[in-house]
Amino acid sequence: MDKVKSRVESEIEIKAFVQNLRYALSNGARMEFQIHRRVDEDRPELYTNEYAVNRLFPNEDPVSAIKRELMSISEKDYIQTVKDLRFPNRSEMREFGKKYDGEGDVYIKLRVELIGIYGSTTIFVMSFHFAEKPFATKMFPFKKEEVPDENESDLI
């Protein structure tokens, strides 16, 4: 039996998720980001949250840098939605991927939840690290293949 329960949401669902994420980030949502994770102890340093954040955003507060980066994701960066098997009663996690020119591909996994009696929004960022394998366009259900402009060939 497959351990990971994953699915691809519709483009409209992901656009709504991204819109809600931006709204939450712009309106005081709390963000939880683990720069040091137990799971990273057995990984090559290159694929840890700490390495990616220090490499991409040196001399910046990690939480502020991650918030800024989350504000820039779109449905085109979406990969899939996964069920948290360790905490099945928690909300699903969305996986995204972003390319950083000159640096590499970054894998992002997060969940957004209403927590507490007053329903304060908390964004949990589980992963923000360099991808172990390069991204392929087919991994992104809403990213269109870039087609050269017809007029470009006239310039040659």
C-alpha angles and dihedrals in degrees: 000000000000110000095204118066106205137163141170114243122212119272091248091053091052093046087053091047092051091047091051091046091053091046091051092047091049094048106052104279113166115241124210115198123169109209090178113047128180090225089060092062090081097040130090107263092244090068099050129105091235095055094047095049093046091047097046100035109027115180093012130114103259095221093050091047093049092047090053091049093048089054088061100052120106139183087273089067093052119115107170147313120252134194115235103239093187092055106025094174092059123090121273121269124237121217122211135173131209131187118223110199111240092005110062144243119324123206115213125191121179146154131206119210141172105232134185136017094298095045099244112182118243125186115206115200107195098171135026105152142119113283117252090221127033114261119253122206090239089066090068112069095194100039112103122218109256108244119197115248111258090232093057091077089058089063094061 
